[in-house]
Amino acid sequence: MTRILLVEDEPRNRETLDAVLSAEGFAVETAATLSEARAKLAIVPDLVVLDLGLPDGRGSDLVPEIRATGARVVILTGDPEAASAEPGVDGTFGKGEDVALLLNMLHLLSDLTRS
């Protein structure tokens, strides 16, 4: 089972995405802050869905630490064009886009991670 660390500070978004990803068969851990996410990297996720704007820092600051675990990174943002320029990122998903796009991306990345 693919392990996903979902890092999102907005409770409603976090809870909704957690439910959708879990229903899709992913094992989901959540974090609401950069410091929580850092601590939860110890679970060694396969994929990280990472919000850029967090209360205690910028999500992109965590990307090198995530990549060091071997996990793939999808940025969750209100501005996908700006996020696509982030180094070390495997994909971007715009808040408000159809969640089916995110699920397709995560399944593809999950398949790549296992191969």
N, CA, C and O atoms as a GROMACS GRO file, in nm:
protein
  460
    1MET      N    1   0.085  -0.119   0.000
    1MET     CA    2   0.000   0.000   0.000
    1MET      C    3   0.088   0.124   0.000
    1MET      O    4   0.184   0.134   0.078
    2THR      N    5   0.057   0.216  -0.086
    2THR     CA    6   0.134   0.339  -0.098
    2THR      C    7   0.106   0.432   0.020
    2THR      O    8  -0.009   0.459   0.054
    3ARG      N    9   0.214   0.478   0.083
    3ARG     CA   10   0.203   0.570   0.198
    3ARG      C   11   0.215   0.714   0.149
    3ARG      O   12   0.309   0.750   0.079
    4ILE      N   13   0.116   0.794   0.187
    4ILE     CA   14   0.116   0.936   0.150
    4ILE      C   15   0.118   1.021   0.276
    4ILE      O   16   0.042   0.997   0.370
    5LEU      N   17   0.206   1.120   0.276
    5LEU     CA   18   0.204   1.223   0.379
    5LEU      C   19   0.137   1.344   0.316
    5LEU      O   20   0.188   1.401   0.219
    6LEU      N   21   0.023   1.384   0.371
    6LEU     CA   22  -0.054   1.498   0.323
    6LEU      C   23  -0.028   1.615   0.417
    6LEU      O   24  -0.062   1.610   0.535
    7VAL      N   25   0.032   1.720   0.363
    7VAL     CA   26   0.068   1.838   0.443
    7VAL      C   27  -0.018   1.954   0.395
    7VAL      O   28   0.005   2.011   0.288
    8GLU      N   29  -0.118   1.989   0.476
    8GLU     CA   30  -0.215   2.094   0.442
    8GLU      C   31  -0.264   2.157   0.570
    8GLU      O   32  -0.311   2.087   0.661
    9ASP      N   33  -0.254   2.290   0.580
    9ASP     CA   34  -0.291   2.357   0.704
    9ASP      C   35  -0.440   2.388   0.717
    9ASP      O   36  -0.489   2.407   0.828
   10GLU      N   37  -0.512   2.391   0.606
   10GLU     CA   38  -0.656   2.418   0.612
   10GLU      C   39  -0.730   2.291   0.653
   10GLU      O   40  -0.730   2.194   0.577
   11PRO      N   41  -0.793   2.290   0.772
   11PRO     CA   42  -0.856   2.167   0.822
   11PRO      C   43  -0.957   2.105   0.724
   11PRO      O   44  -0.957   1.983   0.705
   12ARG      N   45  -1.040   2.185   0.664
   12ARG     CA   46  -1.141   2.130   0.573
   12ARG      C   47  -1.077   2.062   0.452
   12ARG      O   48  -1.116   1.951   0.415
   13ASN      N   49  -0.978   2.128   0.392
   13ASN     CA   50  -0.907   2.067   0.278
   13ASN      C   51  -0.835   1.939   0.320
   13ASN      O   52  -0.840   1.838   0.250
   14ARG      N   53  -0.768   1.945   0.436
   14ARG     CA   54  -0.693   1.830   0.485
   14ARG      C   55  -0.785   1.710   0.509
   14ARG      O   56  -0.755   1.598   0.467
   15GLU      N   57  -0.897   1.735   0.576
   15GLU     CA   58  -0.990   1.626   0.606
   15GLU      C   59  -1.053   1.569   0.480
   15GLU      O   60  -1.068   1.447   0.468
   16THR      N   61  -1.089   1.656   0.386
   16THR     CA   62  -1.150   1.609   0.261
   16THR      C   63  -1.051   1.526   0.180
   16THR      O   64  -1.084   1.416   0.134
   17LEU      N   65  -0.929   1.578   0.164
   17LEU     CA   66  -0.829   1.503   0.088
   17LEU      C   67  -0.791   1.373   0.158
   17LEU      O   68  -0.769   1.272   0.092
   18ASP      N   69  -0.782   1.375   0.289
   18ASP     CA   70  -0.753   1.253   0.365
   18ASP      C   71  -0.859   1.147   0.335
   18ASP      O   72  -0.826   1.032   0.307
   19ALA      N   73  -0.986   1.186   0.340
   19ALA     CA   74  -1.095   1.092   0.314
   19ALA      C   75  -1.090   1.038   0.170
   19ALA      O   76  -1.108   0.918   0.148
   20VAL      N   77  -1.067   1.127   0.074
   20VAL     CA   78  -1.063   1.087  -0.067
   20VAL      C   79  -0.945   0.993  -0.093
   20VAL      O   80  -0.962   0.889  -0.158
   21LEU      N   81  -0.828   1.028  -0.044
   21LEU     CA   82  -0.709   0.945  -0.065
   21LEU      C   83  -0.721   0.810   0.005
   21LEU      O   84  -0.681   0.708  -0.050
   22SER      N   85  -0.776   0.810   0.125
   22SER     CA   86  -0.795   0.684   0.199
   22SER      C   87  -0.894   0.593   0.125
   22SER      O   88  -0.871   0.473   0.114
   23ALA      N   89  -1.003   0.652   0.076
   23ALA     CA   90  -1.102   0.574   0.000
   23ALA      C   91  -1.043   0.516  -0.128
   23ALA      O   92  -1.089   0.414  -0.178
   24GLU      N   93  -0.941   0.582  -0.179
   24GLU     CA   94  -0.875   0.537  -0.302
   24GLU      C   95  -0.772   0.426  -0.273
   24GLU      O   96  -0.713   0.371  -0.366
   25GLY      N   97  -0.752   0.394  -0.145
   25GLY     CA   98  -0.663   0.284  -0.108
   25GLY      C   99  -0.525   0.326  -0.063
   25GLY      O  100  -0.440   0.240  -0.041
   26PHE      N  101  -0.500   0.454  -0.050
   26PHE     CA  102  -0.371   0.501   0.000
   26PHE      C  103  -0.371   0.500   0.154
   26PHE      O  104  -0.475   0.521   0.216
   27ALA      N  105  -0.256   0.476   0.212
   27ALA     CA  106  -0.237   0.489   0.357
   27ALA      C  107  -0.193   0.633   0.381
   27ALA      O  108  -0.085   0.672   0.338
   28VAL      N  109  -0.276   0.711   0.450
   28VAL     CA  110  -0.253   0.854   0.461
   28VAL      C  111  -0.217   0.895   0.604
   28VAL      O  112  -0.285   0.857   0.700
   29GLU      N  113  -0.110   0.972   0.615
   29GLU     CA  114  -0.075   1.044   0.738
   29GLU      C  115  -0.093   1.190   0.706
   29GLU      O  116  -0.068   1.232   0.592
   30THR      N  117  -0.137   1.269   0.804
   30THR     CA  118  -0.155   1.412   0.777
   30THR      C  119  -0.070   1.496   0.870
   30THR      O  120  -0.032   1.455   0.980
   31ALA      N  121  -0.041   1.616   0.823
   31ALA     CA  122   0.030   1.716   0.902
   31ALA      C  123  -0.026   1.852   0.864
   31ALA      O  124  -0.061   1.876   0.748
   32ALA      N  125  -0.033   1.942   0.963
   32ALA     CA  126  -0.088   2.075   0.939
   32ALA      C  127   0.019   2.184   0.936
   32ALA      O  128  -0.008   2.298   0.899
   33THR      N  129   0.140   2.148   0.975
   33THR     CA  130   0.249   2.246   0.981
   33THR      C  131   0.376   2.185   0.925
   33THR      O  132   0.387   2.064   0.906
   34LEU      N  133   0.471   2.272   0.899
   34LEU     CA  134   0.603   2.228   0.852
   34LEU      C  135   0.671   2.141   0.958
   34LEU      O  136   0.730   2.038   0.924
   35SER      N  137   0.663   2.181   1.083
   35SER     CA  138   0.729   2.104   1.189
   35SER      C  139   0.664   1.966   1.207
   35SER      O  140   0.733   1.868   1.230
   36GLU      N  141   0.532   1.958   1.197
   36GLU     CA  142   0.464   1.828   1.203
   36GLU      C  143   0.507   1.741   1.086
   36GLU      O  144   0.532   1.621   1.103
   37ALA      N  145   0.516   1.800   0.969
   37ALA     CA  146   0.556   1.725   0.850
   37ALA      C  147   0.697   1.670   0.865
   37ALA      O  148   0.724   1.555   0.831
   38ARG      N  149   0.786   1.753   0.917
   38ARG     CA  150   0.926   1.708   0.940
   38ARG      C  151   0.928   1.584   1.030
   38ARG      O  152   0.997   1.487   1.002
   39ALA      N  153   0.852   1.590   1.138
   39ALA     CA  154   0.846   1.478   1.232
   39ALA      C  155   0.789   1.353   1.166
   39ALA      O  156   0.833   1.242   1.193
   40LYS      N  157   0.691   1.372   1.079
   40LYS     CA  158   0.624   1.257   1.016
   40LYS      C  159   0.701   1.200   0.898
   40LYS      O  160   0.663   1.096   0.845
   41LEU      N  161   0.808   1.266   0.856
   41LEU     CA  162   0.892   1.207   0.751
   41LEU      C  163   0.955   1.078   0.798
   41LEU      O  164   1.002   0.998   0.716
   42ALA      N  165   0.957   1.056   0.928
   42ALA     CA  166   1.012   0.932   0.984
   42ALA      C  167   0.933   0.809   0.939
   42ALA      O  168   0.986   0.698   0.942
   43ILE      N  169   0.807   0.828   0.897
   43ILE     CA  170   0.729   0.714   0.846
   43ILE      C  171   0.778   0.673   0.708
   43ILE      O  172   0.736   0.570   0.656
   44VAL      N  173   0.865   0.752   0.649
   44VAL     CA  174   0.920   0.732   0.515
   44VAL      C  175   0.806   0.709   0.414
   44VAL      O  176   0.783   0.597   0.369
   45PRO      N  177   0.737   0.818   0.382
   45PRO     CA  178   0.627   0.805   0.285
   45PRO      C  179   0.679   0.776   0.145
   45PRO      O  180   0.796   0.801   0.114
   46ASP      N  181   0.591   0.723   0.061
   46ASP     CA  182   0.624   0.703  -0.080
   46ASP      C  183   0.600   0.833  -0.158
   46ASP      O  184   0.674   0.866  -0.250
   47LEU      N  185   0.495   0.904  -0.117
   47LEU     CA  186   0.455   1.029  -0.183
   47LEU      C  187   0.422   1.133  -0.077
   47LEU      O  188   0.374   1.099   0.032
   48VAL      N  189   0.448   1.258  -0.108
   48VAL     CA  190   0.411   1.368  -0.020
   48VAL      C  191   0.331   1.469  -0.101
   48VAL      O  192   0.376   1.517  -0.205
   49VAL      N  193   0.211   1.501  -0.053
   49VAL     CA  194   0.129   1.606  -0.111
   49VAL      C  195   0.149   1.725  -0.018
   49VAL      O  196   0.108   1.722   0.098
   50LEU      N  197   0.210   1.829  -0.071
   50LEU     CA  198   0.264   1.936   0.013
   50LEU      C  199   0.209   2.073  -0.024
   50LEU      O  200   0.226   2.120  -0.137
   51ASP      N  201   0.141   2.136   0.071
   51ASP     CA  202   0.094   2.274   0.054
   51ASP      C  203   0.215   2.367   0.065
   51ASP      O  204   0.304   2.343   0.147
   52LEU      N  205   0.217   2.471  -0.016
   52LEU     CA  206   0.329   2.565  -0.010
   52LEU      C  207   0.318   2.662   0.107
   52LEU      O  208   0.419   2.694   0.170
   53GLY      N  209   0.196   2.708   0.136
   53GLY     CA  210   0.177   2.808   0.241
   53GLY      C  211   0.137   2.744   0.371
   53GLY      O  212   0.021   2.706   0.389
   54LEU      N  213   0.231   2.733   0.463
   54LEU     CA  214   0.204   2.672   0.594
   54LEU      C  215   0.226   2.776   0.703
   54LEU      O  216   0.302   2.871   0.683
   55PRO      N  217   0.162   2.759   0.818
   55PRO     CA  218   0.171   2.862   0.923
   55PRO      C  219   0.312   2.886   0.976
   55PRO      O  220   0.343   2.996   1.022
   56ASP      N  221   0.397   2.785   0.972
   56ASP     CA  222   0.530   2.800   1.029
   56ASP      C  223   0.642   2.797   0.926
   56ASP      O  224   0.758   2.774   0.960
   57GLY      N  225   0.608   2.821   0.800
   57GLY     CA  226   0.711   2.826   0.698
   57GLY      C  227   0.657   2.790   0.561
   57GLY      O  228   0.538   2.768   0.542
   58ARG      N  229   0.748   2.786   0.467
   58ARG     CA  230   0.712   2.755   0.329
   58ARG      C  231   0.732   2.607   0.302
   58ARG      O  232   0.838   2.552   0.331
   59GLY      N  233   0.629   2.543   0.248
   59GLY     CA  234   0.636   2.400   0.220
   59GLY      C  235   0.755   2.361   0.135
   59GLY      O  236   0.813   2.254   0.154
   60SER      N  237   0.792   2.448   0.042
   60SER     CA  238   0.905   2.416  -0.047
   60SER      C  239   1.036   2.399   0.030
   60SER      O  240   1.129   2.336  -0.020
   61ASP      N  241   1.046   2.456   0.150
   61ASP     CA  242   1.166   2.439   0.231
   61ASP      C  243   1.188   2.293   0.272
   61ASP      O  244   1.299   2.252   0.305
   62LEU      N  245   1.080   2.216   0.268
   62LEU     CA  246   1.086   2.076   0.309
   62LEU      C  247   1.124   1.982   0.194
   62LEU      O  248   1.159   1.866   0.217
   63VAL      N  249   1.116   2.031   0.071
   63VAL     CA  250   1.138   1.944  -0.046
   63VAL      C  251   1.272   1.870  -0.042
   63VAL      O  252   1.272   1.750  -0.067
   64PRO      N  253   1.385   1.934  -0.011
   64PRO     CA  254   1.511   1.857  -0.007
   64PRO      C  255   1.509   1.744   0.096
   64PRO      O  256   1.564   1.636   0.071
   65GLU      N  257   1.446   1.766   0.210
   65GLU     CA  258   1.436   1.661   0.312
   65GLU      C  259   1.348   1.547   0.264
   65GLU      O  260   1.377   1.430   0.289
   66ILE      N  261   1.240   1.581   0.196
   66ILE     CA  262   1.150   1.478   0.141
   66ILE      C  263   1.225   1.396   0.037
   66ILE      O  264   1.221   1.273   0.040
   67ARG      N  265   1.292   1.464  -0.054
   67ARG     CA  266   1.365   1.394  -0.161
   67ARG      C  267   1.473   1.302  -0.104
   67ARG      O  268   1.502   1.197  -0.161
   68ALA      N  269   1.532   1.341   0.009
   68ALA     CA  270   1.635   1.258   0.072
   68ALA      C  271   1.578   1.124   0.120
   68ALA      O  272   1.653   1.027   0.134
   69THR      N  273   1.447   1.118   0.144
   69THR     CA  274   1.384   0.991   0.185
   69THR      C  275   1.352   0.904   0.064
   69THR      O  276   1.320   0.786   0.079
   70GLY      N  277   1.361   0.962  -0.056
   70GLY     CA  278   1.326   0.889  -0.178
   70GLY      C  279   1.181   0.909  -0.220
   70GLY      O  280   1.138   0.856  -0.322
   71ALA      N  281   1.106   0.986  -0.141
   71ALA     CA  282   0.965   1.010  -0.174
   71ALA      C  283   0.951   1.107  -0.290
   71ALA      O  284   1.038   1.190  -0.314
   72ARG      N  285   0.842   1.095  -0.360
   72ARG     CA  286   0.807   1.188  -0.466
   72ARG      C  287   0.719   1.298  -0.408
   72ARG      O  288   0.651   1.277  -0.308
   73VAL      N  289   0.722   1.416  -0.471
   73VAL     CA  290   0.654   1.534  -0.415
   73VAL      C  291   0.555   1.592  -0.515
   73VAL      O  292   0.588   1.618  -0.631
   74VAL      N  293   0.433   1.613  -0.466
   74VAL     CA  294   0.331   1.686  -0.542
   74VAL      C  295   0.296   1.809  -0.461
   74VAL      O  296   0.258   1.800  -0.344
   75ILE      N  297   0.308   1.926  -0.524
   75ILE     CA  298   0.277   2.052  -0.457
   75ILE      C  299   0.127   2.079  -0.471
   75ILE      O  300   0.070   2.067  -0.580
   76LEU      N  301   0.066   2.115  -0.360
   76LEU     CA  302  -0.074   2.154  -0.353
   76LEU      C  303  -0.078   2.304  -0.334
   76LEU      O  304  -0.026   2.355  -0.235
   77THR      N  305  -0.138   2.376  -0.428
   77THR     CA  306  -0.127   2.522  -0.424
   77THR      C  307  -0.244   2.592  -0.491
   77THR      O  308  -0.316   2.533  -0.572
   78GLY      N  309  -0.262   2.716  -0.455
   78GLY     CA  310  -0.360   2.800  -0.522
   78GLY      C  311  -0.304   2.859  -0.651
   78GLY      O  312  -0.380   2.917  -0.729
   79ASP      N  313  -0.173   2.846  -0.674
   79ASP     CA  314  -0.109   2.902  -0.793
   79ASP      C  315  -0.018   2.796  -0.858
   79ASP      O  316   0.104   2.800  -0.841
   80PRO      N  317  -0.078   2.702  -0.934
   80PRO     CA  318  -0.001   2.593  -0.993
   80PRO      C  319   0.112   2.637  -1.085
   80PRO      O  320   0.215   2.570  -1.093
   81GLU      N  321   0.093   2.749  -1.156
   81GLU     CA  322   0.199   2.795  -1.247
   81GLU      C  323   0.325   2.833  -1.170
   81GLU      O  324   0.436   2.798  -1.211
   82ALA      N  325   0.309   2.903  -1.060
   82ALA     CA  326   0.425   2.942  -0.978
   82ALA      C  327   0.489   2.819  -0.916
   82ALA      O  328   0.612   2.810  -0.909
   83ALA      N  329   0.409   2.724  -0.873
   83ALA     CA  330   0.461   2.605  -0.807
   83ALA      C  331   0.535   2.513  -0.903
   83ALA      O  332   0.623   2.438  -0.861
   84SER      N  333   0.502   2.518  -1.031
   84SER     CA  334   0.567   2.430  -1.127
   84SER      C  335   0.716   2.461  -1.142
   84SER      O  336   0.792   2.379  -1.193
   85ALA      N  337   0.757   2.579  -1.098
   85ALA     CA  338   0.898   2.617  -1.104
   85ALA      C  339   0.978   2.569  -0.984
   85ALA      O  340   1.100   2.586  -0.981
   86GLU      N  341   0.913   2.510  -0.885
   86GLU     CA  342   0.982   2.462  -0.765
   86GLU      C  343   1.073   2.344  -0.802
   86GLU      O  344   1.027   2.248  -0.863
   87PRO      N  345   1.201   2.350  -0.766
   87PRO     CA  346   1.291   2.238  -0.796
   87PRO      C  347   1.261   2.116  -0.711
   87PRO      O  348   1.220   2.128  -0.595
   88GLY      N  349   1.281   1.999  -0.769
   88GLY     CA  350   1.264   1.875  -0.695
   88GLY      C  351   1.121   1.826  -0.682
   88GLY      O  352   1.093   1.734  -0.607
   89VAL      N  353   1.030   1.889  -0.757
   89VAL     CA  354   0.888   1.857  -0.747
   89VAL      C  355   0.847   1.769  -0.865
   89VAL      O  356   0.889   1.792  -0.979
   90ASP      N  357   0.765   1.667  -0.837
   90ASP     CA  358   0.721   1.574  -0.941
   90ASP      C  359   0.591   1.616  -1.008
   90ASP      O  360   0.559   1.570  -1.117
   91GLY      N  361   0.515   1.704  -0.942
   91GLY     CA  362   0.389   1.749  -0.998
   91GLY      C  363   0.328   1.859  -0.914
   91GLY      O  364   0.369   1.882  -0.800
   92THR      N  365   0.229   1.925  -0.971
   92THR     CA  366   0.156   2.027  -0.898
   92THR      C  367   0.007   2.002  -0.916
   92THR      O  368  -0.038   1.952  -1.019
   93PHE      N  369  -0.069   2.039  -0.814
   93PHE     CA  370  -0.213   2.028  -0.818
   93PHE      C  371  -0.271   2.156  -0.764
   93PHE      O  372  -0.241   2.196  -0.651
   94GLY      N  373  -0.354   2.220  -0.844
   94GLY     CA  374  -0.416   2.345  -0.803
   94GLY      C  375  -0.537   2.322  -0.716
   94GLY      O  376  -0.625   2.243  -0.750
   95LYS      N  377  -0.542   2.391  -0.604
   95LYS     CA  378  -0.661   2.384  -0.519
   95LYS      C  379  -0.779   2.430  -0.602
   95LYS      O  380  -0.773   2.532  -0.670
   96GLY      N  381  -0.885   2.355  -0.596
   96GLY     CA  382  -1.003   2.387  -0.674
   96GLY      C  383  -1.013   2.307  -0.803
   96GLY      O  384  -1.118   2.305  -0.867
   97GLU      N  385  -0.904   2.242  -0.843
   97GLU     CA  386  -0.909   2.157  -0.962
   97GLU      C  387  -0.982   2.027  -0.928
   97GLU      O  388  -1.002   1.994  -0.811
   98ASP      N  389  -1.022   1.955  -1.030
   98ASP     CA  390  -1.091   1.828  -1.013
   98ASP      C  391  -0.998   1.730  -0.943
   98ASP      O  392  -0.887   1.703  -0.989
   99VAL      N  393  -1.043   1.676  -0.830
   99VAL     CA  394  -0.960   1.587  -0.750
   99VAL      C  395  -0.921   1.460  -0.828
   99VAL      O  396  -0.823   1.394  -0.793
  100ALA      N  397  -0.997   1.426  -0.932
  100ALA     CA  398  -0.962   1.310  -1.014
  100ALA      C  399  -0.825   1.329  -1.078
  100ALA      O  400  -0.752   1.232  -1.098
  101LEU      N  401  -0.789   1.454  -1.110
  101LEU     CA  402  -0.656   1.482  -1.166
  101LEU      C  403  -0.547   1.449  -1.065
  101LEU      O  404  -0.444   1.391  -1.101
  102LEU      N  405  -0.569   1.486  -0.939
  102LEU     CA  406  -0.473   1.455  -0.834
  102LEU      C  407  -0.462   1.304  -0.816
  102LEU      O  408  -0.351   1.251  -0.804
  103LEU      N  409  -0.574   1.235  -0.814
  103LEU     CA  410  -0.571   1.089  -0.797
  103LEU      C  411  -0.495   1.022  -0.910
  103LEU      O  412  -0.416   0.931  -0.886
  104ASN      N  413  -0.519   1.065  -1.033
  104ASN     CA  414  -0.446   1.008  -1.148
  104ASN      C  415  -0.296   1.031  -1.133
  104ASN      O  416  -0.216   0.940  -1.156
  105MET      N  417  -0.259   1.153  -1.094
  105MET     CA  418  -0.118   1.184  -1.076
  105MET      C  419  -0.055   1.097  -0.967
  105MET      O  420   0.055   1.044  -0.984
  106LEU      N  421  -0.126   1.082  -0.856
  106LEU     CA  422  -0.072   1.003  -0.744
  106LEU      C  423  -0.061   0.855  -0.780
  106LEU      O  424   0.036   0.790  -0.742
  107HIS      N  425  -0.158   0.803  -0.854
  107HIS     CA  426  -0.147   0.663  -0.896
  107HIS      C  427  -0.029   0.643  -0.991
  107HIS      O  428   0.044   0.545  -0.980
  108LEU      N  429  -0.010   0.736  -1.083
  108LEU     CA  430   0.104   0.728  -1.176
  108LEU      C  431   0.236   0.733  -1.099
  108LEU      O  432   0.325   0.651  -1.122
  109LEU      N  433   0.248   0.828  -1.008
  109LEU     CA  434   0.372   0.840  -0.929
  109LEU      C  435   0.392   0.718  -0.841
  109LEU      O  436   0.506   0.674  -0.820
  110SER      N  437   0.284   0.664  -0.788
  110SER     CA  438   0.293   0.544  -0.706
  110SER      C  439   0.347   0.427  -0.789
  110SER      O  440   0.432   0.350  -0.743
  111ASP      N  441   0.296   0.414  -0.910
  111ASP     CA  442   0.345   0.308  -0.999
  111ASP      C  443   0.493   0.326  -1.030
  111ASP      O  444   0.568   0.229  -1.032
  112LEU      N  445   0.534   0.450  -1.054
  112LEU     CA  446   0.676   0.478  -1.084
  112LEU      C  447   0.764   0.448  -0.962
  112LEU      O  448   0.877   0.400  -0.975
  113THR      N  449   0.712   0.477  -0.844
  113THR     CA  450   0.788   0.454  -0.721
  113THR      C  451   0.812   0.306  -0.699
  113THR      O  452   0.919   0.266  -0.652
  114ARG      N  453   0.713   0.224  -0.733
  114ARG     CA  454   0.725   0.080  -0.710
  114ARG      C  455   0.807   0.010  -0.816
  114ARG      O  456   0.854  -0.102  -0.793
  115SER      N  457   0.827   0.073  -0.933
  115SER     CA  458   0.901   0.005  -1.040
  115SER      C  459   1.049   0.032  -1.034
  115SER      O  460   1.124  -0.019  -1.117
   0.00000   0.00000   0.00000
